[in-house]
Amino acid sequence: MTDARAKPALAVIVGLAVCTLVACGGGDKAGTPTAGTQTAATACPTTGKQVTFPLLDKAKPYTVNVLTNLGSFDIRLDVGDSPCTTSSFAALVRKRFFDGTRFHRIVPGFVIQGGDPTATGTGGPGYSVRDVPPRNSLYTEGVVAMAKSAAEPPGTAGSQFFVVTGVNAGLPPEYAILGVVTKGLPVVRKIGRLGDPTTEKPTRRVVVLRMVVTP
């Protein structure tokens, strides 16, 4: 590959591939949902730890409110395009998996990335699901998608997610679409300015205090 620093869009692709490894590590913070769930093996096959979680109703709108120490923003989940990804994410939210995690990677003008309980770029829930994104997927400002390693198939999703802060991140349609920011985009932009473009590390600690999914 050419120098990743020479092309910002390539830097995002390389960073997402190298810095994020879903379905390995991250311990068992997510746990295993209990009664009243459908089996992941039946509806949403998992790689790694076998878990169960309820599937979201495609006829209902679901929103995740992300409260950080710098403000809050809302993500409208894309259940239609990513039924397994959104259902898994919602189950993790309800188990408070993300509370206390940090945005461990911030690339100004491109993405902010979080969802890793270890804040190392290698953590996750111990399993992954998969929703192949539509071929016409665009990763524009406010789009929220799931990070994966280069070795994983398109659409693989663990717990690490990124929010696009640039006009267009220029990414190929390989990252499962979680949803889009519908409220609080100024907060996302503010967080997106708090990264060192050389190291892609945050210049200030940005913590997810709480995530809540409704309904």
Salt bridges, closest charged atoms under 4 A:
ASP28 OD1 - LYS49 NZ 3.34
ASP99 OD2 - ARG96 NE 2.98
GLU141 OE2 - ARG189 NE 2.84
GLU200 OE2 - ARG5 NH1 3.31
GLU200 OE1 - ARG105 NE 2.86
